């Protein structure tokens, strides 16, 4: 919760961060266990949970990937499938964005193009999304190498590092003039 203002400042977005995505993912797993009629669960998933996830970080991929890690029983498939799914979603998202940008330029629709560029950050978002796809590919490699051993106990370090890194990036963005406090209505 401490990191939310820094997250919003850093990404210039009124969007909930990954902690809310994880919370919704946990709720999704609980519903998966509680609702025994699978058809009813999947209708609820598509009609209610996915639209809710669109205001959270990682959009529909967050709860989909969390649920995949939960319901896939084969260990090797569980380590590969969610990241591949996420990578494919981001790849399609990037492709749609690039196609839309080129199409609007070719059609001379400069009003729509200006709105598109304001939303997508003048292609910066697309470039950063390509790194997301590469990160998901790297995750598959790391997960396949995981030996099941618990790592060092560093829970409290991450409670400090997560909001602190957003604060540092947000302050740098403010100093460089990339963002201002208008994101908070000030």
N, C-alpha and C positions, 0 to 999 in steps of 0.2 A: 504494500500500500504506500509505503514511503516513496517508492520510485515512480509512482504515477505522474506527478507533475513534471519530473525530470524527463520521463519518457515522452510526454506530450510536447514538451519544449524541444527536445532533441529531434523528434520526428515530425514536428509541426502538424500534429494530428490529434484530434479529439477522439482517441481510440483507446480501448482498454488494453493493458499490456498482457504479457504471456501468463502472468499469475491468474488472471481471470480465465484465460483459455484453459489452463490446467484445471482450475476449479470446475469449469463446464465439462471438461473431459472426465473428471471424477464423477460428476453428477450423471453423465452419460453412461459410465460403467455401472453405476448403481442402478440406473433405470434398466439397463440391459439384463442385470441379474434379477430385478424385481418383476419385470413384465415378462411373463412366461409365454405369451402369445407373440411369437417373433414378428409376424406381419404387422401387428399393432405397434411394436417397438419401432420397426423400420419406417412406418408412416409417421410416427412421432419424431423420429430422427430427421426425416426429410422435411416435414412440414413445420416443425417447431425448433429443433435444436440447430440445424444448419443455418436458418435465418438469424437466430440469436448469435451464432458464432461469427457472423459477418461483421459485427462491430468489435470483435476481439482480435488480438494479434494472431496472425497466421490464418485468419478467416476459417473457412470450412475445413481446411487441412488439419487444424489443431485437434478438433474432436474426432475427426476421421482417423488420424494417425494414432491417437491415444487408444481409441477403440480397437484398431487393428492390433496394436501391441497386446491388448487385453484378450481378444478372442481367438487369435491365431495360436494354435497349440504346437505346431511344428516349430522347434527352436530355430532352425536355420531360416525358415520362411518368415518367422517373427522378426528376425534381425534384418531381413532384406526388404520385405514387402512394404512396410510403412514409409520408409525413406524413398523407395522407388515411386510409390504413389505420390508422395509430396513433391518429388522432383518432376514427375510428369505434370502435376497440377501447375507448378510454377512455370514449367516450360510452355504449357498451353497458355497460361496467363501472359507470359512474355510475348509469345507469338501473336496472340490477339492484340496486344498493345502495339506492337510494331506494325502489324497489318492495318490496324485502325489509323495509326499515324500516317502511314504511306497513302492510304485510301483518301483520307481527308485532304492531304496535300494535293494529290492528283485531281481531286474533285473541285479544288479551289474553295473549299468550305472553311474559310479562315476564322469564322466565329466559332464553329465547332472545334477547329484545330486549337484555337486559343484556350477554350475551355478544357480541352483534352490535355494540353501542355501544362495548364495550371494544376490540373488534377494529378497528372503523372510526373510532375516535376521536370518537364522538359527532357524526358528520356532518362533522367538520373535514376528514377525508380526502376526502369527496365534494366539498366546496367547493374544496379545492386541486386536485382532479382536473379540475374545470371549467376552471381556469386552464391545466392541461396541454393541454386541447383547444384553447383559444385560442392557446396557444403553438405548437401544431402548425399551426394555420391561419396564424399569422404566419410560420412557417418556410417554408410554401409560397410566400408572397409574396416573402420574402427570396431563396429559391432561384431563383425565376423571374427575379429582377433580377440575379442573379450573372452577371458577364461573363467568367468563366474566368480572371481575373487573380489571381495569388497575392498575399495581403495581406502586411502587415508581419511580419517574423520575430520572434515573441514567445513561442516555445516555452517558454523557461525561466520566463517570468512566469506562465504557466498552471500550471507544476509547483508554484509557490509559492501562487498564488491559490486553486487548488482545495482543498487541505487547510486553508489558512488561513481561508477563508470558513466551512467547516464547524466549525472550532475556535471561531471567534467566535460563530456561532449556537449551538453547543453550550454555551459558557460562559454566554451570555445565558439560554438555557433552564434551565441549572442555577441561576443567580442568581434567576430568576423562579419557580423551583420546578416547572417543567413536567416535568423529568426528574430522575432521581437516578442514582447509580452502580449501582443494582441491576440495570440492564440488562447489566452486565458480571459479575454474580454477586457483587458486593461488598456 
